[in-house]
Every structure is written in structure tokens, then in C-alpha cells.
Amino acid sequence: MRTAVGLLAIGALLAAGAAHAQDSAEGAERDFCADRPGKGSPPCVLDAGRFQAELGVADGSWSRGGGTSTDDLAFGQLELRLGLGSTVEGQLTWTAHERVREKDRATGEASTTSGAGDLGLALRWSLKNPGGDGVSVALQPFVVAPTGADGIGGDAWQGGMIAPVSLPLNADWSLALSPEVDVRPDADGSGRHVGFGGAVGVGRSLGPVALGVELWADRDQDPSGHVTSASFDLTAAWTPAAIKDLQLDASAYVGLNRNTPDLELAVGVAKRF
């Protein structure tokens, strides 16, 4: 049932994208801008009527600490984006399959949980330079519906706000910020609490290749115990000249404390239509 809800929402957004594309306004087209790769969110907004699909083909993370090993593999991390107006776009996110395996290294006992992820819905509203050129600022409210499998998705609705910002440092380098504040369910299910964090990074373009370095952190204020996670991230994206509006990407995230996976690797693709 939960998977069906996600598929129906995806279908609705695809249908809306086809309808809006026919009414797209004429004029100079904005540069191709993908959310992938990296943990931050860019402030760029799609042209009205344009549709973009971004797919995390594979994403794996590995943790070895506290006597337990955890392997988390995800496939088909889908993000669909639709330009709703000159300064607003809608977004839908969903993971087709995730598999988490935990093993007690002392006893050898292991458990595995798998299934589809939650359904995320968001709007990105540009406050300045929706094409992402120059100093660009946006607001991105979002909600996450608990449609995922038990042990994979959350058990309650949650949501928050991201405020993506980007600015050029010179002709080749740029700075990106994406502070975030969330309302999250308590671990014991008795209420909700605040979480906050975000990413800050610098990027450089080398022709069709874009390279990035990023620091990401998250602070969860759960009453049962506050948890801080942090990682050092490296990203690379390639936009082949022979194929219009296509990007291939890869990223590596290195955990900076015991609450963060030791290593996470991801590859994906983005295509604008």
C-alpha cells in the first residue's frame, strides 16, 4: 500500500510535467542545474514547465564501530522536479529499495531489513536569481510522509525548511550553503523535537567537469539523547557535451565521528526534459 502511494504520486507529477511542458514560456533557457551530487541543496529553480529527473543509481554506506557493523545499500533514489512558475518548482523524492544489514561482530548474529523508503514533497521558492547565477538565494519547505517499509522509513510525518544560498567567488570557484531546520518525531513516539544542520562547500568548474568539497553536519535534539553527525564530502559531476541536459555524478562521504557512517559512496544521473 505504501509503495502504491509513492508510485501514484510519481505518476501524478509526471503527468503534470507533461502538461506544463506544453505551456512553457518562450525566452532564454536557464543553465542546467542538478540537485546531485552532495548533501546540500542548490538554490536554482527550473524554468516554468520544465521537468527534471534525478536518480541515485546506487548508494552504499558502511559503519564499523561499537562492536557492530552496519551495511546500508540503496538503489533507485528518485527525485522528480517540475518548474511551476518563474521562481517556484515542486519536488518529489522516493527510494525504490533500501537494504540495511546489522551484525554483532562478537556473536556473529545478523539482522536484515529492506523495502522502499518514505515519500518526500518539497517546494523551492527562489528569492534571488532563480537560475542559480550570481548570488542566488531560495527557501525550500518540505514534508516527509511515512510511506516506507518498517525499519526503513520513519513512523511519523516530519518536515522542515532549507535555505539554499550560492555565490560566485571568482570565474571558476563558487561557495554554497544550505542551512536546515527540521521538526522530527521523538524516538519513543511520544512527541516531536527540533533538528538542525546543513552543508557548506566550495566547487570548481573545469570545462564539462564540476568538482566539489563539502562539510556536512546534523544535530538531532531527541529528548532521549542528542546526536551529532558530520562528514567530509567529495563530489564530481560530468556534463557530456554530446548529450544535452545530462549529468553523471559520483560522490564520497567520509564520517567524522562515530555517529556517522565511516564511508558512503554514491553514483547517479540527472536529466532535464
N, C-alpha and C positions, 0 to 999 in steps of 0.2 A: 504494500500500500504506500509506504513512504517513498519507495523508488518511483512508483507511478506518479506521485505528486511532483517529484522532480522532473520527470520526463514531460509531464503536461506543461509545466512552467517553461521548460526549454522550448517546447513546440510553440507555445504562445508567443514567446519572444522572437523566435524565428519567423513566424507568420507576420508579426508586427514589423520586423525588419524589412521583409519583402514589400510590405505596403508602403512604408515610409521611404524606401529607396526610390520608388517611382516619383515621389514628390520632392526629391532633394533639390534644394535651391541651386541655381547656377552661380558660378563665381570661382575664385581661386580656391583650389583644394588645399587643406591643411596637410602638413607633413605627416607621414606615417609615424604613429606613436603607440607603442605597446606597453601594457602594464608589466609584462615579463621582461627580463628576469629580475630577481631581487625581492626582498621582503617589504620594501617601501612601495608607496603608491604615487604615480606621477600626477600632475595637475592637468594634463592635456585632456581635451574633450573632443569626441568625434564630431565631424560635420553632421548637420541635421540630415537624417535619412540614411546615413552610412552605417554599416553593420560590420562588426569585427569579432572573430572567434579566436580565442587563445587556448591552447591545450598544453597542459603539463603531461607530456607523454609518459614519463616515469620520474618518480621522486622517492629516494630512499634515505633513511636516517638510521644511525647505529649508535647505541649507547652501551658503555661498559663501565659500571660503577655501582658501589654499594652491594656487591655480591650478586647483582642481577644484570643480565644482558637483554637489551630490547632492540628488535629489528622492526622497523616500520616502513612498509613499502606501499606506495600509492600509484595508481595508474588512471589516466583519464581525468585529470584535474581540469575541468572545463570552466572557462569564463566567456560569457557572451556579452557583448557591448553594443548598444544601439544609440545613435545620436537622436535625441528627442527634440532638440532645438539648437539654436546657435551657441548656447552656453551650458546646456544640460545634456547629460547622457544617462541611460539606465544600464544597470549591470546585473547579471545573474551568474552565480558560481555554484558548482556542484562537482563532487568527486565520484566517479563511477565505481571505483573499487579501492579499498584500503585493507591491508593485512598487517596486523600487529602481533608479533611473537615475543613473549617474555619467557626467560629461562633463568631459574635459580642455579647459579654456577656451582654451588656447593652440593646440592642434592641431584641436580640434573633434571628436575621436574620443569616442564614447559607447558605453556598455555598459548592458544592462538585465537584471535578474534578477527573477523573480517566482515566486510559489507560495504555498502555505499555510504557516502558522507552526507552532511547536512546541506540544506539549500540556503544560499545567501542571496540577498537582494540589496541593491545599493543604488543611489543616485550620486552623480558627480556634477557639482554646480561650480562653474568657473567664475571667479571674482575678477580675474585679470588675465588677459592673453590666453584664451581657450585653446589656441593652437600649440601652447607649450613653448613658444618662442619668447625671448627676453625674460623679464621677471614674470613668472606665472604663479597664480595662487588659486586654490579651489577648496571647496568644502565637500566632504563625502560622507553623508549619513548612511548607515547600513543596519540591517537586521539579519539574524540568522535563525531560520526555522528548524526545529528539532526533527528533521525528517530522516536522519541517518540511522544506520543499524545500531543496535545496542552495543555499547563498548567502543563504538567508532564515532558516532555523532554525540552532540550534547543532549541532555534530557529536558532542556527548557529553552524558551526563546531568550535570545540575548541580542544586544545591539550596541552601537556606539557612533563615534564621529572621528573621521580622519581629516586632517587639514594639510593636503599636499602643497609643497612650495618648491619651485625650482628657479634658479637664476644662473646666468652665464658668468663664469669667472674670466674667460677670455675667448678667443675664437675657437679653441679646442676643448677647454675644460668647463664643466658645469657642476653646480652644487645642488643637491636635492635633500629636502627634509620632509618627513611625513609623521608629525606627532599624532598620537591617537589616544582617545579615552573611551572606555567601554563600561557597560553595565553587564555583569556576569552572574550566573546563578551560583549560590554557595555550594560547596562540595556536599554538605549534608542535606541539601534541598530545602532548607528552611527559609531562605530569603535570597537577597542579591547583594552584590558588593561591586566596588569600582576596581577596574584595572586600567593601567595606562602604560604607555611606552612609545615606540616608534623607531624609525630608522633615519640615519644621516649618512650621506655618501657623496662621493665625487666620481665623475665619469669623464671619459675622454673618447672622442671620435677619431678613428684612423681610417678614413675612407668609408668603406661599407661595414667596418667593424667598430663596435662600441664596447669599451671596457669599463668596468666599474669596481670600486672598492666601497664597502658599506659597513657601518656598525649598527647593530640592531639590539634593542633591549626591551624587556617587558617586565612589569611589576604587577603581580596578582595579589590583591588585598583580601583574599579569602579569610574570614574570621578564624578558620581552623589552623591557619598558618600562612604567613606572607611568603611568596616565592618570587625570586628574581631570576629571569633567564636572559642570556646575552650571547651574541655570536658575532664573529668577524666573517664578512661575506665577500666573495669574489664572483663577478659576473662577466659574461661575454655574450654579445649578440652579433649576428651577421645578417645583413640585408643584401641578398644577391642582386646584382644589377639586372640580371636577365629575367627576373621574376618580379613583377610589380607588387608592392604592398605585402611582402612576405618577410618574415623574420624567423631565424633559427637561433636558439639560445642554449646556454649551459651555465650552471652556477654551482658553487661550492660554499657551504656554510660550516664554519669551524666553531664548536661550542667553547665558550669562555668560562663556564662554571659547570658544576655538577648537575644543575637543574636543566641544562641544555644538552641535546644530543651531541656526542663527540664530533660527529661528521654527518653532513647531509649533502647529497649530490642530486641534481635535477637537470633534466633536459626538456625542451619544449619547442613549440612553434606558435606563431601568430600570423593571421591572415586577415586583411581588410577587404571587404567586398563592396 
